Amino acid sequence: DEAVRGTCEDASVCKRFAVSVGYWKDPYIQYFVRQAKERKAPEINRGKLEWERRHVPGYYARVHGVSYLIKAFLKKTECNCQVVNLGAGMDTLFWRLKDENLLPRKYFEVDFPMIVARKIHNIKSKPPLSKPIMESHSGDSLLIDSHSLDSSRYSIVGADLRFSSDLEEKLKKHNLDIQLPTLLVAECVLVYMTPQQSASLLRWAASTFPVAMVINYEQVNMSDRFGQIMIENLQRRQCNLAGVEVCRSLDSQRERLLENGWDTARAMDMMKVYSVLPQADVKRIESLEFLDEKELFEQLMQHYCICWASKDSSNL
């Protein structure tokens, strides 16, 4: 679990770096993670920079691809819905949606209690984060303690996603409405659970909400040599991909969703996502930094995917 929690820091640092270079705008990420400016040894700094540069275009595709689907759901429901961000880490989507007048009726975040405690501390101590929550809040007094925060439009809950009954109980305490159209977002989350645990979570979501959509971003094509190297690199950091067997192919990703109660499921590798993003903006980001290892970039992108599935009793 400690190594998995560490991936939250990696993702946050990489996003902060991408924003600072100009890949996309996010005025809130600076309040959750410091820009890494100095390290103990120059070679570590160079290694970190190289890692960031290699992953940043991938993060660009991930952020824009997932955001496109989320906004499509919000617009289709006219924001009369709820969003549950599973394993949200230091994500800033709530604040960005508020700025765009696209807030759902309620926005939930779930993560390990330790990560939640850190996020709540940042929110409490930084007015640019706390003010938008207060502005969108109405009704009873806002509830906040070390492992949860609950306002009328935003909740953050400390829970272990491997135990869906515990998760449901905590979300319901924070006024989860199972009758509302519900969007669940999981970015690099399910792969750290066993296939049985992720199946249980997906089954719970499909059986709980009459109208729902799930977006899952994670690894794919992991049974080839490049995938094996990715697994070995993570294992060296004591980070075990417990659910990697489901990441064999786009078909295995789709099948998991269909087998666990979802009506329709689609999947696309990130190279394909990159090719269908607005090309004028892709050209802009490609001019920001010289990408000298295009083949490696393409291989990396072919080993991540976005899958999305829906269950829709009212033909939304």
N, C-alpha and C positions, 0 to 999 in steps of 0.2 A: 504493500500500500504506500509506503514511503516513496518508493521510486515512481509510482504512478502519480502521486501528489507532485513530485518534482517536474513532471511534464507540464504542469500548469505554469510553472515559472518559465520553462523554455518557450512555451507558446506566447506568454505575455511579453517576454523580452523581444522575441522575433517580431511580434506585431508592433511593439513600440518602435523598433528599428525601422520597420517598413513605413510607418506613419511619418517618422522623422525624415526619411528620404523622399517622401511624397507619393507613395503608391496609392494611398487613399487617405481621406480625412477622418480623424477621430480625436476630438479635443479632450476626451475623457481618459484615454489609456494612460496618460502621463500621471494621473492621480493614483494609479494602481501599481505602476512599475517604474523604477528609475531607469533612465537611459544609461547603459553600461559604458562608462567613459574610461575608466582606468582599471587595470588588472595587475596582478603581482608580476607577471612576466610578459614581455612583448609577444613571445610566441603563442601564449595562451590567448592574448588579445587577437592576434592574427587568425588563430584557429577559430575563435568565436565569430569573428567577422566573416570568415570564409563560410562557416556553417550558416550564418544569417543570410548572406548573399545568395547561397545556393537554394535556400528554402523560401525566400521572400516572394518570388513570382508565384510559387505554389500557394503561399498564404493569400496572395492577391486573388487567385482563382477561387480558393476556398471561401474567402470572405464574400466575394461578389456572387458566387454561385449559390451559397446558402442564403444570402441576403435576398437574392432574386426570388427564391421559393417562398421565403418568409413573407415578403411584401405582397406576393401574389395571393397568399392565403389571407392576409390581413385585408387586402382590397376586396377580395371575393366575399368575405364575411362582413365587410364594412366595419371592421374592427370590433364587431359584436362577437368576441371570441376570447379565448385565453391561450397564453403561450406558456409551456413548461420547458425550461432550458435545463437539460439534464447534464450534470458535470460541467456547470457553467464557468467555473474558475473565475478569472478576473474579467470576464466578458463585459462589454459596455453597451450592449444592444438596447437595453431599456432606455438609457439616456439618449441614444441616437434616434430611436423611434419617437421619443417624446419631442425632440427637436423637429421631426418631420410630421408632427401631428398624426402619427400612426400607432399610438398606444392601443393595445387591446384592452378589453374590460379589466383584465388582470394579467400581470406578468410574474411568473414564478421562476425562481432559480433554485437548483438543488446541487449540493456538492458535499464532500467530506466536511464534517464539523470543523476541522482545523483550518481548512481553506475558507469556509464561511466566516469563521471568527476573524480572520485577517481582513476579509472584504468588508465586514461590518465595521471594523475599526477604522478602515480608510474612509468609509461613507460618513461615519460619525464625525471624523476629524477634518473632513474637507468639504467646505460649503458648496463648491461647484457640483458635488455629488449628492449631498443631503438636500439642497434647496429644491431640485426638480422633484424629489420624492415628496417633499412637503407641499409643493405647489399642486401636485396631482392628487394629493390625499384629501379625502372628505370623510365626514362621519366621526366615529369614535376616535379616541386618542390612539396615536401610533404606538405599536408595541415593539420593543426592541430589547434584546438581551444578548449575551455573548455568542449564542449559536443560532439565533433567528431574528428576523426583522419582518414585521407585517404592517403594511399600510393598505389603503383601499385599492391601490393600483399595482403595488409592487411588493413581492414577498421573497425572502431568501431563507432557505431551509437547510439545516445540516442533517443529512441522512445518507445511509448506505444504499446505493441503487441495487445492490444484490438482494435486498429484502423488500420486495414490492409491497407487502402488507404494511410494513413500518412506514414506507414512503407514502402510501395512500392515506394512512392515519394522520401523518404530519401535514400533508397538503390539505386535507379536509379541515383540520384545525385552523388553517389559514384561508378558509372559504373557497376551496376548489369547488367549482360547480360542474358536475359531470354532465349536465344537460347542455352546456355551452359547447359550440364547436371548439375543438382543442387541437393545438399544434404542439407536438413534442419535438424538440431538437436535441440531437446527440452528436457531438463532434469529438471524434477519437475517444469514445467512452466505452462502447460495447465490446471493443476488442480486448479490453483489460478485464472482462468478466468471462467466466466459462460459457460455452455455448448454451448450457442448460440455464444459467443465470440470465443471460441476455434474452433467451427465448421466453423465460418467465416474465421478464419486464415487458417485452413486446406484446405478449399474450394478455397481460394485465391491462395494458393501455387499450388494446383492440377490444377487449371485453367490457371495459369500463365506460368508454365514451361512444355514444351513438354516432356522432360525426367527428372524425379525427383525421389528422395527417401526421406522419412521422418523417423527419428528415434525419438521415444518418450519414455522417462523413467519416470514412476510415479507410484502412488499407484494403487492397485488392490485388489479385494475381500474385499471391505470396508464396506459391509453391515453386516458382522458378528460381534461378540462381540469384538474381538481383534481390528477390524477396527474402531468400535465405540470409543474404549478407545484412539486410535491414534487421532481421530478427536477431542475428548474432551481435550486431552493434548494440542493440537495446539490451540484450542479455548481459553484455559486458558491464552495463550500468545497473545490473540487478533488476531490470525492468522486463517482466515476463508478459508476453502477449497471450494471455490465457485463452482468448477466443479466436486465435489466428486461423483455426481450421475452417471457419465460416468465410474467411477472406480469400478462398481459393480463386474465385472468379466472380464476374458480375452476375452470372446465373446463380451461384451459391448465395450471394447477397440477396438477390430477389426472392429465391426460394425460402430463405429464413423468414422473410416478412409474410409471404403468402401462407406458409405453414403455421404461422402463429396468429391467424385471424384477420389479416388485412386483405381487403378485396382486390386492390390493384397495387402493383409495385413496379418501379422503374429504377434503372441504375445507369450511371455514366462515368467513365473514368475521367480523371481531371485534365488529361490532354484534350479530350473531346470538349469538356466544359470550357477550357481555355480558348478553344477554337470558335466557340459560339458566343463568347462574351463580346460586347461592343468593340469592334476592331479599332476604332479611332482611339479608344482609351487604352487598348492593349499596345498600340504603337507608342502612345505617350509613355507608358510604364517601361516599355522596352528601351526607350531612349534615356531613361534615368541612370541606368548602369549597364556596363558592357557585360553581356552574358557569354562568357567564353567557353562554357562547357554545355553546349546546347543538347548534345546527345544524352549526357547525364541528367540534365533537366527533364528531357522527354521521358527517360526511363523512370525517374522519380514520379512524374505526373501519371504515368501509366500504372503506378502501384498505389494510387489513392483514388477514391471514388465518392460520388454523392449518390445515395439511394433515397428514394422517397416513396411512400405508400399512403394509401388513403382507405378510409372506411366511412361510408357515407349513406346513412339511412334516409337522408332528405334530399338526395341528388343535388347537393350544393355544387 
